[in-house]
């Protein structure tokens, strides 16, 4: 790899996410809701929501839109010294060949603290096991946290267990602290606006379409503050009978 290539990879953050397949109605609905397609790298018009002005809707989905429609399996990280993006791709291909789909998530709109998210109502044990397998298997690719990364993570109050997980895995919400979710809004203050968002999201995501985890999506943030992009999908090689 050239020095220039090393520089580009050194700035990039990588994340292992679940993102619905590109032909799935949940993918299209999630992209429209956030106003961005992270695969096609293009903005989309957001659906009109009763009782919510379009500019307010756009503002209160700003951070979620930057990350794209997804659920975190392994949180964003820089590559450790000696590892390349090509090596990460190869490891993901090999890892995913051993996995079987997690089917029938049956997601519903729920509160996650002070923001709205889609959360599964079924097969949560299998989902949690998949997420922690990703955390463990790919931790060798993760560079140690910088002082700035650590400070950013510690801006939000962490309990003792979350602090220990942060130091071990670079992310405080894994193992028993993990909650699979697909973020739909930024922080919402409780009140009529939050109630409008909740009702609108419940109506909008009332989809009669299965949602299964059939692959892992590699997302990249090419430079600090840039939009995350869906770089590649790695399909699972085993299929449930």
C-alpha positions in Angstrom: 0.0 0.0 0.0 1.3 3.5 -0.8 1.7 6.1 1.8 -1.2 8.0 0.3 -3.4 4.9 0.6 -2.3 4.4 4.2 -3.3 8.0 4.9 -6.8 7.5 3.5 -7.4 4.3 5.4 -6.0 5.9 8.6 -8.7 8.6 8.4 -11.5 6.2 7.6 -13.7 4.7 10.3 -15.3 1.3 9.7 -18.5 -0.1 11.2 -20.3 -3.4 11.1 -24.0 -2.8 10.7 -27.2 -4.6 9.9 -28.9 -2.9 7.0 -31.9 -4.5 5.3 -31.4 -5.9 1.8 -31.6 -3.3 -1.0 -34.8 -4.8 -2.4 -36.5 -5.0 1.0 -39.4 -2.6 1.9 -37.8 -1.9 5.3 -34.7 -0.5 3.6 -36.7 1.8 1.3 -38.9 2.9 4.1 -36.0 3.6 6.5 -34.1 5.5 3.8 -37.1 7.7 3.0 -37.8 8.3 6.7 -34.2 9.6 7.3 -34.0 11.3 3.9 -30.9 9.5 2.7 -29.8 6.3 1.0 -26.4 5.3 2.4 -25.9 2.8 -0.4 -26.6 5.1 -3.4 -25.0 8.0 -1.4 -27.9 10.4 -2.3 -30.4 12.4 -0.4 -34.1 11.6 -0.6 -37.3 13.5 0.1 -38.7 12.7 3.5 -42.3 11.6 3.9 -44.7 14.3 5.1 -45.7 13.8 8.8 -48.9 15.1 10.3 -48.3 17.8 12.8 -44.6 18.2 12.1 -43.1 20.9 9.9 -40.6 19.6 7.2 -37.7 21.7 8.5 -38.3 20.4 12.0 -38.5 16.9 10.7 -35.2 17.3 8.8 -33.4 18.9 11.8 -34.5 16.2 14.3 -33.3 13.4 12.0 -29.9 15.0 11.2 -27.5 12.8 13.1 -29.5 9.6 12.4 -29.4 10.6 8.7 -25.6 10.9 8.7 -25.1 7.4 9.9 -27.7 5.9 7.5 -30.5 3.4 8.2 -28.9 0.6 10.2 -28.5 -1.3 13.5 -25.0 -1.4 15.0 -23.3 -4.8 15.4 -19.8 -3.4 16.0 -19.5 0.3 16.5 -17.3 2.5 14.3 -13.5 2.0 14.6 -10.2 3.0 13.0 -8.1 0.2 11.6 -5.4 -1.1 13.9 -1.8 -0.9 12.7 -0.9 -3.6 10.2 -4.5 -4.2 9.0 -6.0 -3.1 5.7 -9.5 -2.7 4.4 -8.8 -5.6 2.0 -8.0 -7.8 5.0 -11.2 -6.7 6.8 -13.2 -7.6 3.6 -11.6 -11.1 3.5 -12.3 -11.7 7.2 -15.9 -10.6 6.8 -16.4 -12.9 3.9 -15.0 -15.9 5.8 -17.0 -15.0 9.0 -20.3 -14.5 7.2 -19.9 -17.8 5.3 -20.4 -19.6 8.7 -23.6 -17.7 9.7 -27.2 -18.6 9.3 -29.9 -15.9 8.9 -31.7 -14.6 11.9 -35.3 -14.5 10.8 -38.6 -12.8 11.7 -37.4 -9.7 13.6 -40.9 -8.2 13.6 -39.7 -4.7 14.5 -41.8 -2.1 16.2 -41.2 1.6 17.0 -40.1 2.1 20.6 -38.4 4.7 22.7 -34.7 4.2 23.4 -34.2 6.7 26.2 -34.9 10.0 24.5 -35.0 8.9 20.8 -37.1 6.7 18.7 -35.9 3.5 17.1 -37.1 0.3 15.5 -36.5 -2.6 17.9 -37.1 -6.3 17.3 -39.8 -8.1 19.1 -38.6 -11.6 18.3 -35.3 -13.6 18.3 -33.5 -11.1 20.5 -31.2 -13.8 21.9 -30.0 -14.8 18.4 -29.5 -11.1 17.5 -27.5 -10.5 20.7 -25.3 -13.5 20.0 -24.6 -12.3 16.5 -23.7 -8.8 17.6 -21.3 -10.1 20.3 -19.7 -12.5 17.9 -19.0 -9.5 15.6 -17.5 -7.5 18.5 -15.2 -10.4 19.5 -14.2 -11.6 16.0 -13.3 -8.2 14.6 -11.8 -6.5 17.7 -8.3 -7.3 16.4 -9.0 -4.9 13.5 -9.9 -2.0 15.9 -7.2 0.5 16.7 -7.0 1.6 20.4 -9.2 4.5 21.3 -7.6 7.9 21.1 -7.9 10.3 24.0 -10.5 12.3 21.9 -12.5 9.1 21.2 -12.5 8.2 24.9 -13.6 11.7 25.9 -16.4 11.7 23.4 -17.7 8.4 24.6 -17.6 9.6 28.2 -19.6 12.7 27.5 -22.7 10.6 28.3 -23.0 9.2 31.8 -21.8 5.5 32.0 -22.2 3.1 34.8 -19.3 1.0 36.0 -20.1 -1.9 33.7 -20.5 0.3 30.7 -17.2 2.0 31.5 -15.5 -1.5 31.7 -17.0 -2.5 28.4 -15.8 0.8 26.8 -12.2 0.1 27.9 -12.4 -3.5 26.7 -14.2 -3.3 23.4 -14.1 0.5 22.5 -17.9 0.7 23.0 -20.0 0.7 26.2 -23.1 -0.9 24.9 -22.2 -4.5 24.1 -22.6 -7.9 25.8 -25.5 -7.6 28.3 -25.7 -3.8 27.7 -26.4 -4.3 24.0 -29.8 -3.2 22.6 -30.3 -3.9 18.9 -32.0 -0.9 17.4 -32.4 1.1 14.2 -32.3 4.8 15.0 -35.2 6.9 13.6 -34.7 10.3 15.3 -32.2 12.4 17.2 -32.9 13.4 20.8 -36.5 14.4 21.4 -37.7 16.4 24.4 -40.9 14.8 25.8 -43.9 16.7 24.8 -46.4 17.1 22.0 -43.7 17.1 19.3 -42.2 13.8 20.6 -45.7 12.4 20.7 -46.3 13.4 17.1 -43.1 11.8 16.0 -43.9 8.6 17.9 -47.4 8.3 16.4 -46.2 9.2 12.9 -43.3 6.6 13.0 -45.7 3.9 14.3 -48.1 4.5 11.4 -45.3 4.8 8.8 -43.4 1.6 9.8 -46.6 -0.5 10.0 -45.2 -2.7 7.2 -46.5 -6.2 6.4 -43.1 -7.4 5.2 -40.6 -9.8 6.9 -37.3 -8.5 8.2 -34.5 -10.9 8.4 -30.7 -10.5 9.0 -29.2 -12.2 6.0 -25.9 -10.3 5.8 -23.6 -7.9 7.5 -23.1 -4.4 6.0 -19.7 -2.7 6.1 -20.2 1.1 6.5 -17.4 3.6 6.2 -16.9 7.2 7.3 -14.2 8.4 4.9 -13.3 11.4 7.1 -14.4 12.8 10.4 -17.9 14.2 10.3 -18.6 12.8 6.8 -21.7 10.8 6.0 -21.4 7.1 6.5 -21.6 5.1 3.3 -22.6 1.5 2.8 -19.4 0.1 1.3 -20.2 -3.6 0.9 -22.6 -6.3 2.0 -21.4 -9.8 3.1 -24.2 -12.4 2.7 -24.5 -15.3 5.2 -23.5 -18.7 3.7 -25.7 -20.9 5.8 -29.5 -21.0 5.5 -32.0 -22.2 8.0 -34.0 -25.2 6.9 
